[in-house]
Amino acid sequence: MPHAFAGALCLGFALANLTRPHVVLALGVAAVLASSGLVASDSGLRVIALASAVIAVAWGWGSVRLAQLDRSVLGTRIGTAEWAVIEIEEPPRAGAFDQRMKALVLRWGHLAVHEPVLLQLPLGRSPPQGARLRLLGELRAPPGPSNGFDEAKWLRGRASTRSCEVSRSASSVGVAEFPASAIASDAGSSATRRRA
């Protein structure tokens, strides 16, 4: 019986990827199913009704969570350029013209955020994983599908819907690593910085 409820929970979360019902509707259906399961005299019917209630709760919960993940503070700022504090989350992948890496935006201008981006830097010295960079970057939406590859869909699978690009001129004057203590207090402080 516990396996049935664990499977029902997984199924409900998976259904949230297909379609997202309104959470009140999902909870209402779950309440009806749970109450009918509790009053059912047949144990098989009781398990089916309670497992269906678990599916409905997980479906609503998954829908709410996916809606939160889709919400973005930086989404409204696509096309803007700002000084940013970014933390590198994975080793860079060098391409023919640039290097790309998953990063986390901690500050965009004066706005404190905590959102993932695909960071594109010009070829050159790669920042190490875990480094915090202060740079002048442009936030842009990923390009549409071309040659059978959809970068926007690929980024959504990696929990990022935007990318931050740093041009050669901006990186030569703007990229610097911060000590962790300087980031915690203020990105604009007079802490000692070293060139990246």
N, C-alpha and C positions, 0 to 999 in steps of 0.2 A: 504493500500500500504506500509506503513512503516514496517508492520509486515512481509511482503514478503521479504523486504531487510534484516531485522534482521534475519529471518530464513535462507536466502541465505548466510549471513555471517557465521552463525553457521555451516551450511552444508559444506561450503568451508573449515573451520577449521577442521571439522571432517574428511573430505576427505584426509587431509594431514597425518592423522594417517594411512590410508590405503596405499597410495602411494605418493611419493614426486616428482612432476614434476619439471623440471628446471624452475626457476623463470622467465627467459626471455620468455619462451614458454607460461607460465601462463599469464604474462602481455600482450603478443601479442594477445592471444585469448581474453582477457578481453577488449583490445582496439577495436578489431574487433566487439565484441558483443555490446560494449557501443556505438560505432559509428552507428551500424545498428539499435540499439534501439532508438537513438536520431533522426534518419531520418524516422523511421517507422510512418505511418499515423494512424494505429490502436492502440488505447491506451492499449489494452490487450497484443498485440505483443510487444509494447514498454516496458511494465512492465516485461514481461518474458525475453526479451533481456537484460535489465538493471540488473535484478536479476541474470541472468546467468553471467553477467560481474562481479558482486559482488562475486559470487561463485568462479570464476576464480582468482580474486585478493586475496580473503581470502585463497584459496588453495595454491597459491604461497607464500603468507605471512606466512602461517602456516608451510609450508615446510622449509622456511628459518629459522624460529624460532626453529623448531625441530632439524635442522642441527646444530644450535648454541648450543642447549642443549646437543646434543650428543658429541660435541667436548669437550675434557678433557685434561687439562694440566697434571693431575696426571695419566692418562691412560698409558702414556709411562713410568711411574715410578713404575708400578706394579712389586712387587718382591723386592723392595728396602726398606731399613730401614733407618729412619732419625729421628732427633729430630723435633717435630712438635708442633705447637700451634693450639689447637682445641677448638671450642666452642660447648658446649652441647646444642642441640636444643629441646630435648624432655626428659621426665623422663625415666630412665633406666628400662629395662625389665630383671629381673633376670631369668636365666636358671639354669640347674643342675650344669653346670661347669663354666659358665661365665655370664656376664651381657652385654646386647646390648642396644645401644641407637643411635638415629640419631644425627649426629654431623656435624659441618662445619669446614673444614680444612682452617685455616687462613694462616698458614706458614708451608711449608714442606722443611726442611733443610734451605737453604738460599732463597728459592723460595716463594714469596708472592702469594698465591692462594686464591680462595674463592669457594670451591667445597664441596658438601655434601658427606658424607661417613657414613657407618654403623660402629660405633665404638664398639669394643669388648674389655671389660676389665675383669680382673679376679674378682671372687667374693670378696666381701669386702665392704668397705665404698663406697657408690654411690655418684658421684658428682651431685650437684643440677643442675636443668635446668638453662641454662644461664651462667654456670661457664666456665671459660677459663682454659684449662689445657696445661701444657707443658709436653710432654711425648716422650719417644722413642718408635716409632711404626713401624710396618711393613705393607706396603700397599700390599693388595693381591686381586686378582679377586675372586668373589664368586664361590663356588663349583657348578658343573653342577647339572642337575636334579637327584634326588634320592628319592625313596619311594613316588613318585607322587608329590613332591614339587620341584619347580624350583626357587632357591634363587635368581639367576641372573634376572629372569623375575620379581620376586617380588620387587627387588631393583630398577629395571628400572621404575616400577610403582610409586616408591617413589622418583624419580629424583636422584638416586644414582646408579652408576654402579660398585662401588668398596667398599671394606671394609678395615678398619685399625684395626689391631690386636696388642694388647699390652700383652706381656708375663708377667708372675709373677715376674721374675727377673728384667725386665725393669721397671715395675710399682713400685716396692719397692724402687728403687733408683731414678726414673725419673719423677714420676707424682707430679707436684706441681701446685698450683693455682697462677695466676698472678693477681695483681691489674690491673684494666683496663688501668690506665695511663702507666703502664710498657709495656703493649702490644702495645699501640699506638706508643711509641717511638722506641723500639727495643726489640725483644724477648731475646736477649743475654745481656741486660743491667744488671747493678748491683743493680736493684731494689729489695726491700725486698720481699722475697717469703715465703709462709708458706706451710708446708707439707699438701698434700691432704690426 
